[in-house]
Structure formats: structure tokens, C-alpha cells
Amino acid sequence: MTQTTVAVIDYGMGNLHSVGKAIEKVAPDAKLVITNDHDIILNATHVLLPGVGAMRDCMGEMIKFNVDKIVHAVIKKGTPFLGICVGMQALLNRSEENNGIECLNVFDGDVVHFKAGIDDNGLPLKIPHMGWNQVKQTSKHPLWENIKDNTRFYYVHSYHAQLKDSQFQMGQTQYSESFCAAIGKDNVFATQFHPEKSHDAGLQLLKNFVNWNGKV
């Protein structure tokens, strides 16, 4: 039986320590590799793309290390793939951050800044959206297994995804407006929230990912 190998793509912009520790906790028998080595990533059974910081910097580093090419190769191969935070945003066509940045074109849609708004107490909405918020599961998916609908997950972001086709939205959250919390199609799933910082529910999602065969 082939050992489960989880490759966390290292392009210098992810929360690698937290993600790695979370994977080790939920899958102690799996082999965890944090790397930008293309051969290792292509031969992994599961691949994870984290991301924090500005989209310009993230995409710049991805291109520098040819991560853009390896992401497409992994997805085309059918390997279970998980994007987190900016790692999710990077899968869309374009982000309006930094005066407009071209992204990876895995999902049709754009990444846009939160609109100004008022919170439940009548105060100006704080941006970035930071802290815990409920996620409504808008589509059934193996990565939601054993996670109750409207469970709270942890966020830190000022931009969010707008998909052109809502069928690929897996979850949504309300913060001044309803925004896309998770996306998915075929062997790809991605979250705007940070599962590695979301305690039990986040760990369950990561466990589901490691156990996922990439089929919906």
C-alpha cells in the first residue's frame, strides 16, 4: 500500500510551520514534506498550497519558483489539492490587490476588496476581516465530513473571491456582504479561512483532506 505523502508547497509566502504541525497532528502516519522540489510535489499523494501576504508578492514568488506550472501539473494529474487563504485566491483569474495581479486561472473569477459597511453594533466594519466567523456549507463535499454546517472558522483577509460560476462555491460567510469561503471542483478544494488555526473543525477538515481520494 502506497504511503500517504503530503507535500506543502514552499515558495516563501505560506504559514508553513502551522500548516505542517496541523498535518502531523491529524495524520501522524503520513509523510509530510515542505518543499518546492517539483519531482517531490508531483509524486506526492496530496498537495497543499498555503499563502499569506500581498498577492503581488505571492504570485511573484510562485513564478520565480515555477510554482504556477507545478500547480497546474498537479491538478491535471488528479492529485488531491488544497489551497488556503491566499493559496485559494491565487487559483482565480485575477486579484484587484496591488492595482491588479494576474493569477493562476484554475477558477473563473476575481479577487476583490471588501466593501465598506456597518457591523451588527452599527460601527464601521473592520477591514481586514479578522477572527472567527460561521461558514455555511453551500455544497456537499468530502472535506465537510463530520463538520457541522455553520461551524466557525478563523479568518485574516481584506480580499475575497467572486466566482463567475456559483456551482464551484462550497461555502460562504457573511461579513458586511456574503462572500465565498470555500471553492472546489474535481480534485481541488480551497478555503479562504485558515483550517490550521481553526481548532477542532479546522483539524477535521485537514484530516478529511489527507483521507480524500480527490473524487467528489
ZADO-1210 file (C-alpha; in nm, 4 decimals, padded with zeros to 6 digits):
<atoms>
<atom x="00.0000" y="00.0000" z="00.0000" code="MET" pos="1"/>
<atom x="00.1374" y="00.3407" z="-00.1001" code="THR" pos="2"/>
<atom x="00.2201" y="00.5684" z="00.1910" code="GLN" pos="3"/>
<atom x="00.0288" y="00.8947" z="00.2040" code="THR" pos="4"/>
<atom x="00.2685" y="01.1797" z="00.1275" code="THR" pos="5"/>
<atom x="00.1516" y="01.5370" z="00.1843" code="VAL" pos="6"/>
<atom x="00.3602" y="01.7979" z="00.0021" code="ALA" pos="7"/>
<atom x="00.3221" y="02.1532" z="00.1320" code="VAL" pos="8"/>
<atom x="00.4468" y="02.3848" z="-00.1415" code="ILE" pos="9"/>
<atom x="00.7158" y="02.6192" z="-00.0087" code="ASP" pos="10"/>
<atom x="00.7519" y="02.9363" z="-00.2131" code="TYR" pos="11"/>
<atom x="00.8430" y="03.1574" z="00.0812" code="GLY" pos="12"/>
<atom x="00.4950" y="03.3011" z="00.1462" code="MET" pos="13"/>
<atom x="00.2987" y="03.0459" z="00.3464" code="GLY" pos="14"/>
<atom x="00.2347" y="02.9782" z="00.7132" code="ASN" pos="15"/>
<atom x="00.4351" y="02.6601" z="00.6724" code="LEU" pos="16"/>
<atom x="00.5083" y="02.5810" z="01.0379" code="HIS" pos="17"/>
<atom x="00.1437" y="02.5946" z="01.1487" code="SER" pos="18"/>
<atom x="00.0200" y="02.4023" z="00.8462" code="VAL" pos="19"/>
<atom x="00.2881" y="02.1373" z="00.8870" code="GLY" pos="20"/>
<atom x="00.2189" y="02.0887" z="01.2566" code="LYS" pos="21"/>
<atom x="-00.1543" y="02.0566" z="01.1907" code="ALA" pos="22"/>
<atom x="-00.0983" y="01.7923" z="00.9217" code="ILE" pos="23"/>
<atom x="00.1334" y="01.5975" z="01.1521" code="GLU" pos="24"/>
<atom x="-00.1324" y="01.6038" z="01.4221" code="LYS" pos="25"/>
<atom x="-00.4182" y="01.4748" z="01.2070" code="VAL" pos="26"/>
<atom x="-00.2105" y="01.2308" z="01.0003" code="ALA" pos="27"/>
<atom x="00.0807" y="01.1038" z="01.2128" code="PRO" pos="28"/>
<atom x="00.1366" y="00.8099" z="00.9777" code="ASP" pos="29"/>
<atom x="00.1595" y="01.0257" z="00.6670" code="ALA" pos="30"/>
<atom x="00.4860" y="01.1588" z="00.5308" code="LYS" pos="31"/>
<atom x="00.4953" y="01.5395" z="00.5428" code="LEU" pos="32"/>
<atom x="00.7276" y="01.7229" z="00.3051" code="VAL" pos="33"/>
<atom x="00.7601" y="02.1023" z="00.2924" code="ILE" pos="34"/>
<atom x="00.9297" y="02.1684" z="-00.0388" code="THR" pos="35"/>
<atom x="00.9489" y="02.3466" z="-00.3740" code="ASN" pos="36"/>
<atom x="01.1055" y="02.0442" z="-00.5439" code="ASP" pos="37"/>
<atom x="00.8893" y="01.9716" z="-00.8481" code="HIS" pos="38"/>
<atom x="00.9535" y="01.5981" z="-00.8571" code="ASP" pos="39"/>
<atom x="00.8616" y="01.5547" z="-00.4907" code="ILE" pos="40"/>
<atom x="00.5456" y="01.7617" z="-00.5318" code="ILE" pos="41"/>
<atom x="00.4381" y="01.5764" z="-00.8475" code="LEU" pos="42"/>
<atom x="00.4878" y="01.2388" z="-00.6791" code="ASN" pos="43"/>
<atom x="00.3039" y="01.3295" z="-00.3579" code="ALA" pos="44"/>
<atom x="-00.0366" y="01.1752" z="-00.2931" code="THR" pos="45"/>
<atom x="-00.1715" y="01.5092" z="-00.1617" code="HIS" pos="46"/>
<atom x="-00.0572" y="01.8672" z="-00.2277" code="VAL" pos="47"/>
<atom x="-00.1283" y="02.1795" z="-00.0238" code="LEU" pos="48"/>
<atom x="-00.0761" y="02.5413" z="-00.1322" code="LEU" pos="49"/>
<atom x="-00.0714" y="02.7847" z="00.1624" code="PRO" pos="50"/>
<atom x="-00.0419" y="03.1606" z="00.1296" code="GLY" pos="51"/>
<atom x="-00.0208" y="03.4799" z="00.3333" code="VAL" pos="52"/>
<atom x="00.0669" y="03.8374" z="00.2422" code="GLY" pos="53"/>
<atom x="00.0125" y="04.0514" z="-00.0652" code="ALA" pos="54"/>
<atom x="-00.0931" y="03.8856" z="-00.3890" code="MET" pos="55"/>
<atom x="00.1788" y="04.0656" z="-00.5870" code="ARG" pos="56"/>
<atom x="00.4466" y="03.9127" z="-00.3657" code="ASP" pos="57"/>
<atom x="00.2844" y="03.5683" z="-00.3609" code="CYS" pos="58"/>
<atom x="00.2437" y="03.5457" z="-00.7377" code="MET" pos="59"/>
<atom x="00.5935" y="03.6870" z="-00.7872" code="GLY" pos="60"/>
<atom x="00.7434" y="03.4117" z="-00.5729" code="GLU" pos="61"/>
<atom x="00.5267" y="03.1440" z="-00.7345" code="MET" pos="62"/>
<atom x="00.6504" y="03.2441" z="-01.0780" code="ILE" pos="63"/>
<atom x="01.0090" y="03.2694" z="-00.9512" code="LYS" pos="64"/>
<atom x="00.9967" y="02.9075" z="-00.8304" code="PHE" pos="65"/>
<atom x="00.7738" y="02.7876" z="-01.1200" code="ASN" pos="66"/>
<atom x="00.5032" y="02.7039" z="-00.8668" code="VAL" pos="67"/>
<atom x="00.2450" y="02.8266" z="-01.1176" code="ASP" pos="68"/>
<atom x="00.3434" y="02.5459" z="-01.3530" code="LYS" pos="69"/>
<atom x="00.3623" y="02.2784" z="-01.0835" code="ILE" pos="70"/>
<atom x="00.0147" y="02.3696" z="-00.9520" code="VAL" pos="71"/>
<atom x="-00.1369" y="02.3152" z="-01.2957" code="HIS" pos="72"/>
<atom x="00.0547" y="01.9899" z="-01.3385" code="ALA" pos="73"/>
<atom x="-00.0624" y="01.8557" z="-01.0016" code="VAL" pos="74"/>
<atom x="-00.4238" y="01.9478" z="-01.0697" code="ILE" pos="75"/>
<atom x="-00.4134" y="01.7982" z="-01.4192" code="LYS" pos="76"/>
<atom x="-00.2727" y="01.4766" z="-01.2724" code="LYS" pos="77"/>
<atom x="-00.5764" y="01.4466" z="-01.0435" code="GLY" pos="78"/>
<atom x="-00.3853" y="01.4684" z="-00.7157" code="THR" pos="79"/>
<atom x="-00.5981" y="01.5896" z="-00.4216" code="PRO" pos="80"/>
<atom x="-00.5115" y="01.9591" z="-00.3892" code="PHE" pos="81"/>
<atom x="-00.5918" y="02.2068" z="-00.1100" code="LEU" pos="82"/>
<atom x="-00.5403" y="02.5842" z="-00.1217" code="GLY" pos="83"/>
<atom x="-00.5510" y="02.8002" z="00.1913" code="ILE" pos="84"/>
<atom x="-00.6176" y="03.1777" z="00.2180" code="CYS" pos="85"/>
<atom x="-00.4044" y="03.3492" z="-00.0495" code="VAL" pos="86"/>
<atom x="-00.3442" y="02.9971" z="-00.1776" code="GLY" pos="87"/>
<atom x="-00.7166" y="02.9933" z="-00.2569" code="MET" pos="88"/>
<atom x="-00.7254" y="03.3456" z="-00.4023" code="GLN" pos="89"/>
<atom x="-00.4332" y="03.2634" z="-00.6306" code="ALA" pos="90"/>
<atom x="-00.6441" y="02.9965" z="-00.8013" code="LEU" pos="91"/>
<atom x="-00.8720" y="03.2596" z="-00.9564" code="LEU" pos="92"/>
<atom x="-00.8114" y="03.4631" z="-01.2737" code="ASN" pos="93"/>
<atom x="-00.7147" y="03.7946" z="-01.1235" code="ARG" pos="94"/>
<atom x="-00.6876" y="03.9909" z="-00.7996" code="SER" pos="95"/>
<atom x="-00.7557" y="04.3629" z="-00.7768" code="GLU" pos="96"/>
<atom x="-00.4933" y="04.3858" z="-00.5000" code="GLU" pos="97"/>
<atom x="-00.1770" y="04.5870" z="-00.5837" code="ASN" pos="98"/>
<atom x="-00.3538" y="04.7561" z="-00.8782" code="ASN" pos="99"/>
<atom x="-00.4341" y="04.4221" z="-01.0393" code="GLY" pos="100"/>
<atom x="-00.2435" y="04.0939" z="-01.0423" code="ILE" pos="101"/>
<atom x="-00.2912" y="03.8041" z="-01.2836" code="GLU" pos="102"/>
<atom x="-00.3361" y="03.4736" z="-01.1008" code="CYS" pos="103"/>
<atom x="-00.3404" y="03.1025" z="-01.1861" code="LEU" pos="104"/>
<atom x="-00.6696" y="03.0719" z="-01.3797" code="ASN" pos="105"/>
<atom x="-00.7887" y="02.7485" z="-01.2194" code="VAL" pos="106"/>
<atom x="-01.1299" y="02.9005" z="-01.1329" code="PHE" pos="107"/>
<atom x="-01.3048" y="03.1740" z="-01.3311" code="ASP" pos="108"/>
<atom x="-01.3467" y="03.4773" z="-01.1111" code="GLY" pos="109"/>
<atom x="-01.1770" y="03.7720" z="-00.9456" code="ASP" pos="110"/>
<atom x="-01.0457" y="03.8573" z="-00.6004" code="VAL" pos="111"/>
<atom x="-01.1939" y="04.1838" z="-00.4725" code="VAL" pos="112"/>
<atom x="-01.1600" y="04.4084" z="-00.1679" code="HIS" pos="113"/>
<atom x="-01.4313" y="04.4131" z="00.0966" code="PHE" pos="114"/>
<atom x="-01.6803" y="04.6951" z="00.0571" code="LYS" pos="115"/>
<atom x="-01.7173" y="04.9416" z="00.3430" code="ALA" pos="116"/>
<atom x="-02.0067" y="04.8513" z="00.5690" code="GLY" pos="117"/>
<atom x="-02.1585" y="04.8591" z="00.9150" code="ILE" pos="118"/>
<atom x="-02.1304" y="04.5789" z="01.1693" code="ASP" pos="119"/>
<atom x="-02.4081" y="04.4467" z="01.3963" code="ASP" pos="120"/>
<atom x="-02.3354" y="04.7198" z="01.6508" code="ASN" pos="121"/>
<atom x="-02.3735" y="04.9990" z="01.3974" code="GLY" pos="122"/>
<atom x="-01.9985" y="05.0644" z="01.3822" code="LEU" pos="123"/>
<atom x="-01.7830" y="05.0829" z="01.0686" code="PRO" pos="124"/>
<atom x="-01.6863" y="04.7362" z="00.9546" code="LEU" pos="125"/>
<atom x="-01.3277" y="04.6495" z="01.0373" code="LYS" pos="126"/>
<atom x="-01.1042" y="04.5522" z="00.7474" code="ILE" pos="127"/>
<atom x="-00.9197" y="04.3200" z="00.7410" code="PRO" pos="128"/>
<atom x="-01.1835" y="04.0685" z="00.8386" code="HIS" pos="129"/>
<atom x="-01.0049" y="03.9047" z="01.1297" code="MET" pos="130"/>
<atom x="-01.1294" y="03.6418" z="01.3708" code="GLY" pos="131"/>
<atom x="-01.3938" y="03.3717" z="01.3860" code="TRP" pos="132"/>
<atom x="-01.6970" y="03.3533" z="01.1616" code="ASN" pos="133"/>
<atom x="-01.9527" y="03.0936" z="01.0577" code="GLN" pos="134"/>
<atom x="-01.9232" y="02.9041" z="00.7315" code="VAL" pos="135"/>
<atom x="-02.2414" y="02.7962" z="00.5571" code="LYS" pos="136"/>
<atom x="-02.1782" y="02.4791" z="00.3578" code="GLN" pos="137"/>
<atom x="-02.3381" y="02.5629" z="00.0239" code="THR" pos="138"/>
<atom x="-02.2413" y="02.2346" z="-00.1470" code="SER" pos="139"/>
<atom x="-02.1855" y="01.8855" z="-00.0162" code="LYS" pos="140"/>
<atom x="-01.8205" y="01.7809" z="-00.0281" code="HIS" pos="141"/>
<atom x="-01.5986" y="01.5115" z="00.1299" code="PRO" pos="142"/>
<atom x="-01.3941" y="01.7801" z="00.3076" code="LEU" pos="143"/>
<atom x="-01.7035" y="01.8850" z="00.5063" code="TRP" pos="144"/>
<atom x="-01.7415" y="01.5349" z="00.6511" code="GLU" pos="145"/>
<atom x="-01.8000" y="01.5393" z="01.0297" code="ASN" pos="146"/>
<atom x="-01.8093" y="01.9215" z="01.0317" code="ILE" pos="147"/>
<atom x="-02.1434" y="02.0750" z="01.1260" code="LYS" pos="148"/>
<atom x="-02.2943" y="02.3370" z="00.8996" code="ASP" pos="149"/>
<atom x="-02.2358" y="02.6954" z="01.0189" code="ASN" pos="150"/>
<atom x="-01.9262" y="02.5952" z="01.2138" code="THR" pos="151"/>
<atom x="-01.6927" y="02.8858" z="01.2907" code="ARG" pos="152"/>
<atom x="-01.3510" y="02.9095" z="01.1272" code="PHE" pos="153"/>
<atom x="-01.0676" y="03.1600" z="01.1632" code="TYR" pos="154"/>
<atom x="-01.0083" y="03.4347" z="00.9052" code="TYR" pos="155"/>
<atom x="-00.7490" y="03.7036" z="00.8335" code="VAL" pos="156"/>
<atom x="-00.8090" y="03.8785" z="00.4994" code="HIS" pos="157"/>
<atom x="-00.9048" y="04.2039" z="00.3272" code="SER" pos="158"/>
<atom x="-00.9905" y="04.0489" z="-00.0107" code="TYR" pos="159"/>
<atom x="-01.2290" y="03.7724" z="-00.1103" code="HIS" pos="160"/>
<atom x="-01.3166" y="03.5638" z="-00.4139" code="ALA" pos="161"/>
<atom x="-01.6014" y="03.6349" z="-00.6538" code="GLN" pos="162"/>
<atom x="-01.6678" y="03.3330" z="-00.8738" code="LEU" pos="163"/>
<atom x="-01.8268" y="03.3635" z="-01.2162" code="LYS" pos="164"/>
<atom x="-01.9999" y="03.0276" z="-01.1664" code="ASP" pos="165"/>
<atom x="-02.1575" y="02.9706" z="-00.8248" code="SER" pos="166"/>
<atom x="-02.1618" y="02.5932" z="-00.8682" code="GLN" pos="167"/>
<atom x="-01.7979" y="02.5912" z="-00.7594" code="PHE" pos="168"/>
<atom x="-01.8721" y="02.7667" z="-00.4312" code="GLN" pos="169"/>
<atom x="-01.8526" y="02.5148" z="-00.1475" code="MET" pos="170"/>
<atom x="-01.9094" y="02.7527" z="00.1431" code="GLY" pos="171"/>
<atom x="-01.9981" y="03.1114" z="00.2212" code="GLN" pos="172"/>
<atom x="-01.9613" y="03.3555" z="00.5105" code="THR" pos="173"/>
<atom x="-02.1361" y="03.6806" z="00.5940" code="GLN" pos="174"/>
<atom x="-01.9273" y="03.9902" z="00.6711" code="TYR" pos="175"/>
<atom x="-02.0976" y="04.3066" z="00.5558" code="SER" pos="176"/>
<atom x="-02.1798" y="04.1019" z="00.2463" code="GLU" pos="177"/>
<atom x="-02.1945" y="03.7337" z="00.1678" code="SER" pos="178"/>
<atom x="-01.8596" y="03.6159" z="00.0367" code="PHE" pos="179"/>
<atom x="-01.7076" y="03.2924" z="-00.0857" code="CYS" pos="180"/>
<atom x="-01.5494" y="03.0963" z="00.1998" code="ALA" pos="181"/>
<atom x="-01.4551" y="02.7798" z="00.0103" code="ALA" pos="182"/>
<atom x="-01.4354" y="02.6690" z="-00.3512" code="ILE" pos="183"/>
<atom x="-01.3977" y="02.3333" z="-00.5180" code="GLY" pos="184"/>
<atom x="-01.4124" y="02.1342" z="-00.8382" code="LYS" pos="185"/>
<atom x="-01.2864" y="01.7877" z="-00.9251" code="ASP" pos="186"/>
<atom x="-00.9700" y="01.7208" z="-00.7201" code="ASN" pos="187"/>
<atom x="-00.9318" y="02.0813" z="-00.5987" code="VAL" pos="188"/>
<atom x="-01.0654" y="02.2333" z="-00.2768" code="PHE" pos="189"/>
<atom x="-00.9644" y="02.5665" z="-00.1250" code="ALA" pos="190"/>
<atom x="-01.0605" y="02.7777" z="00.1745" code="THR" pos="191"/>
<atom x="-01.0410" y="03.1484" z="00.2478" code="GLN" pos="192"/>
<atom x="-01.0237" y="03.0687" z="00.6189" code="PHE" pos="193"/>
<atom x="-00.7253" y="02.9081" z="00.7907" code="HIS" pos="194"/>
<atom x="-00.8070" y="02.5483" z="00.8917" code="PRO" pos="195"/>
<atom x="-00.4691" y="02.5178" z="01.0649" code="GLU" pos="196"/>
<atom x="-00.5781" y="02.7976" z="01.3035" code="LYS" pos="197"/>
<atom x="-00.9392" y="02.6805" z="01.3432" code="SER" pos="198"/>
<atom x="-00.9021" y="02.4291" z="01.6257" code="HIS" pos="199"/>
<atom x="-01.1075" y="02.1089" z="01.6080" code="ASP" pos="200"/>
<atom x="-01.3111" y="02.1951" z="01.2989" code="ALA" pos="201"/>
<atom x="-01.0032" y="02.3009" z="01.1058" code="GLY" pos="202"/>
<atom x="-00.8161" y="01.9882" z="01.2068" code="LEU" pos="203"/>
<atom x="-01.1129" y="01.7786" z="01.0935" code="GLN" pos="204"/>
<atom x="-01.1056" y="01.9466" z="00.7535" code="LEU" pos="205"/>
<atom x="-00.7331" y="01.8763" z="00.7198" code="LEU" pos="206"/>
<atom x="-00.7894" y="01.5166" z="00.8265" code="LYS" pos="207"/>
<atom x="-01.0623" y="01.4881" z="00.5636" code="ASN" pos="208"/>
<atom x="-00.8190" y="01.6248" z="00.3058" code="PHE" pos="209"/>
<atom x="-00.5469" y="01.3728" z="00.3882" code="VAL" pos="210"/>
<atom x="-00.8048" y="01.0932" z="00.3614" code="ASN" pos="211"/>
<atom x="-00.9564" y="01.2304" z="00.0380" code="TRP" pos="212"/>
<atom x="-00.9028" y="01.0487" z="-00.2904" code="ASN" pos="213"/>
<atom x="-00.9717" y="01.3595" z="-00.4980" code="GLY" pos="214"/>
<atom x="-01.3146" y="01.2489" z="-00.6110" code="LYS" pos="215"/>
<atom x="-01.6424" y="01.4238" z="-00.5283" code="VAL" pos="216"/>
</atoms>
